[in-house]
Amino acid sequence: MTGYYDLVLGLIPLALGGITTLLTAFGFALTTAIPVASVVAVGLIGHAMFVNGPVDSTPRSAATDDGGFQAAD
């Protein structure tokens, strides 16, 4: 099953190559097309890391005794 992060990993080189090719075909210089495409790729990485970041699939319960500090009372 393809997850969100698999799609992001596939879209990074696709965005970098595809947008660079598209902008070059429209007449932009290669020195302009590559930075613009890399901003999109970095945006995908930033979204995957910070906006939709990975989380643990099993939440930890606060009611479990972890053997920590106990009061002497």
Secondary structure, DSSP 8 states (H G I E B T S, - for coil): ---HHHHHHHHHHHHHHHHHHHHHHTT--HHHHHHHHHHHHHHHHHIIIIIS----SS---TTS--S------
